[in-house]
Amino acid sequence: MKKNNNKFETNAIRTQLKRSENLEHSVPLYLTSSFVFEDAEDMRASFAEEKDRNIYSRYSNPNSSEFIEKVCQMEGAESGFAFASGMAAVFSTLAALLDSGDHVLSARSIFGSTHSLFTNFFPKWNIDHTYFKIDELEKIEGLITPKTKIIYAETPTNPGVDVLDLEELGKIAKKNNLILIIDNCFASPYLQQPIKFGADLVIHSGTKLMDGQGRVLAGITVGSADLMDKVYRFSRITGPALSPFNAWVLSKSLETLAIRVDRHCDNALKLAEYLEASDKVNWVKYPFLKSHPKYEIAKKQMKAGGCVVAFEVKGGLEAGREFFDSIKLLSLSANLGDSRTIVTHPASTTHSKLSVEERAAVGISDGTVRISVGLEHIDDIIADIAQALG
Ligand SMILES: *Cc1c(COP(=O)(O)O)cnc(C)c1O
């Protein structure tokens, strides 16, 4: 990726591939599995990687390349690879970099499927992990072993919206010569760029704020060229590539990422303030509420607080059930970062596979509600929540 001086919003729109001889204004969809060669020499040189060109859409495709180029601009990354889902990005990135016998230090508060990957699947390839608490970064160095290769974390966390100090973690990774990987999905590249704070690789589920309209599954990893080369070599063989159609959708979605996320954050902050003033809830968590324990860190590393608000309904499980059954306008679903506001009960859905103790350890009680605040008018969002709480 070539750096330029354009602002984020401009690059999101003006980063584009060279257009075809038709000079189309908006990028066309390259729905093709393979690409043709001029002659025998072109074919040989292409496979020998003497030429930078498309061969087969499992390796690269113009639509994926444009999407990757945009995300690299946004994150300040050298190169990237686009995947069929966020979990394909998480799995392929880790599997490409880890060898049997290696050890990962991971934050305990991570996406449910990533947790499952560490605990249920990586052990069969003799890849071990240790969890650390994100508010005890000073203890991390004591957990590093000679086998440790990667530090893995997310911020803000799901669903507890806790915030981890990226600068501090970046320093620890650098000092100990470990690869730092940050899942930046909750923030989006518009709100937070972990590479600035020392991350080597940044992973996103494109399914969330990047698409922003709940249409496609996607994932992407971007970062340093040498690490991404390993991820690319592994991925072009194992086949988790993003479809050209979904890449085309995402590249368009990114054009409006900044204005969408601005509105998500305005709405989320207003809802968080409303909930904080309500006598129907025990607590509210949102990174840009002054009451958030990591408010200062959130301000340091994020442009705004994101789209997710967590709170606890007073009255335990029974009151929680009543709250969900009373929602009229908003969606009961498990996605986030959608234009539609989504209300989720983590204890019975995304985190139901965890034990009660494990849930407590990541800050999820039976009454915890996670709201992904959408783009409807804030008055209507608050009205629906208010009547459901009432
Ligand atoms: C959704 C999500 C993922 C997984 O993404 P998929 O596109 O659903 O595979 C990974 N990390 C975080 C933080 C997520 O929210």
The ligand as an SDF file (V2000), in Angstrom:
LIG
                    3D

 15 15  0  0  0  0  0  0  0  0999 V2000
  -18.4980  -11.3440   14.7380 C   0  0  0  0  0  0  0  0  0  0  0  0
  -17.1390  -11.2950   15.2780 C   0  0  0  0  0  0  0  0  0  0  0  0
  -16.1550  -12.1820   14.8230 C   0  0  0  0  0  0  0  0  0  0  0  0
  -16.4510  -13.2700   13.8120 C   0  0  0  0  0  0  0  0  0  0  0  0
  -16.8850  -12.7660   12.6000 O   0  0  0  0  0  0  0  0  0  0  0  0
  -17.8400  -13.6070   11.5890 P   0  0  0  0  0  0  0  0  0  0  0  0
  -17.8870  -12.7100   10.4000 O   0  0  0  0  0  0  0  0  0  0  0  0
  -19.1390  -13.7860   12.2790 O   0  0  0  0  0  0  0  0  0  0  0  0
  -17.1680  -14.8970   11.3380 O   0  0  0  0  0  0  0  0  0  0  0  0
  -14.8840  -12.0750   15.3630 C   0  0  0  0  0  0  0  0  0  0  0  0
  -14.5940  -11.1540   16.2910 N   0  0  0  0  0  0  0  0  0  0  0  0
  -15.5140  -10.2890   16.7620 C   0  0  0  0  0  0  0  0  0  0  0  0
  -15.1310   -9.2960   17.7980 C   0  0  0  0  0  0  0  0  0  0  0  0
  -16.8140  -10.3230   16.2770 C   0  0  0  0  0  0  0  0  0  0  0  0
  -17.7290   -9.4740   16.7490 O   0  0  0  0  0  0  0  0  0  0  0  0
  1  2  1  0
  2  3  1  0
  2 14  2  0
  3  4  1  0
  3 10  2  0
  4  5  1  0
  5  6  1  0
  6  7  2  0
  6  8  1  0
  6  9  1  0
 10 11  1  0
 11 12  2  0
 12 13  1  0
 12 14  1  0
 14 15  1  0
M  END
$$$$
